[in-house]
Amino acid sequence: MYNWTIDERKLKQNNPEKYELWKLVQSINYGLDNHKLSKKQLIDAWPFIKNRLDPYKKRALEYLIWKKQYSLPNNLSFWNLSK
């Protein structure tokens, strides 16, 4: 995955932990590029990344990992997203 908004090499060298969290969020939101997510890594990083994820992908992950079905209202749309 090529990302033009950030210098990945510089971020990886200066702050490897932040780079891993950033890469995990980017992979979830924009596509995995044929690699799998580590369930342990996802659970460990969850408190730091959950607010940066797409709401529907967050809901899907919460259901798959914790069987949580109530994290997002069914009537969420663009117009009432910020409520």
C-alpha positions as CSV (number, residue, x, y, z in Angstrom):
1,M,0.0,0.0,0.0
2,Y,1.4,3.4,-1.0
3,N,0.4,6.3,1.2
4,W,1.2,9.8,0.0
5,T,0.1,11.6,3.2
6,I,3.0,10.5,5.4
7,D,6.6,9.6,5.2
8,E,6.5,6.0,6.3
9,R,10.2,5.4,6.6
10,K,10.7,8.4,8.8
11,L,7.7,7.4,11.0
12,K,8.9,3.8,11.3
13,Q,12.4,5.0,12.3
14,N,11.4,7.7,14.8
15,N,8.4,6.0,16.4
16,P,7.9,2.3,15.6
17,E,5.0,1.8,18.0
18,K,3.1,4.7,16.5
19,Y,3.9,3.4,13.0
20,E,2.4,-0.1,13.8
21,L,-0.8,1.5,15.1
22,W,-1.0,3.8,12.1
23,K,-0.4,0.9,9.7
24,L,-3.1,-1.2,11.5
25,V,-5.7,1.5,11.2
26,Q,-4.8,2.2,7.5
27,S,-5.0,-1.5,6.7
28,I,-8.4,-1.9,8.3
29,N,-9.9,1.3,6.9
30,Y,-8.5,1.1,3.3
31,G,-7.8,-2.6,2.7
32,L,-5.6,-5.4,3.9
33,D,-3.6,-5.9,0.6
34,N,-3.8,-9.7,0.9
35,H,-2.5,-10.0,4.4
36,K,-4.3,-11.2,7.5
37,L,-4.8,-9.3,10.8
38,S,-3.4,-10.7,14.0
39,K,-6.2,-11.1,16.5
40,K,-3.9,-10.7,19.4
41,Q,-2.4,-7.5,17.9
42,L,-5.8,-6.1,17.2
43,I,-7.1,-6.8,20.7
44,D,-3.9,-5.2,22.2
45,A,-4.2,-2.1,20.0
46,W,-8.0,-1.8,20.3
47,P,-8.1,1.0,23.0
48,F,-5.8,3.1,20.9
49,I,-7.3,2.6,17.4
50,K,-11.0,2.1,18.0
51,N,-11.9,5.8,17.6
52,R,-9.9,6.1,14.4
53,L,-11.7,3.3,12.5
54,D,-14.6,3.5,10.1
55,P,-17.8,3.0,12.2
56,Y,-19.1,0.1,10.1
57,K,-15.7,-1.7,10.1
58,K,-15.4,-1.1,13.8
59,R,-18.8,-2.6,14.3
60,A,-17.9,-5.7,12.2
61,L,-14.7,-6.2,14.2
62,E,-16.4,-5.9,17.5
63,Y,-18.9,-8.5,16.4
64,L,-16.3,-10.9,15.1
65,I,-14.0,-10.6,18.2
66,W,-16.3,-10.0,21.1
67,K,-19.8,-10.9,19.6
68,K,-20.9,-7.4,20.4
69,Q,-23.9,-6.3,18.4
70,Y,-25.0,-3.0,19.9
71,S,-22.0,-0.7,19.3
72,L,-23.6,1.3,16.4
73,P,-27.2,2.2,15.8
74,N,-28.9,0.7,12.8
75,N,-30.1,4.1,11.5
76,L,-26.6,5.7,11.2
77,S,-26.3,7.8,8.1
78,F,-24.1,10.6,7.0
79,W,-26.5,13.3,8.2
80,N,-26.7,12.0,11.8
81,L,-23.2,10.7,12.1
82,S,-22.0,13.4,14.5
83,K,-24.8,13.1,17.0
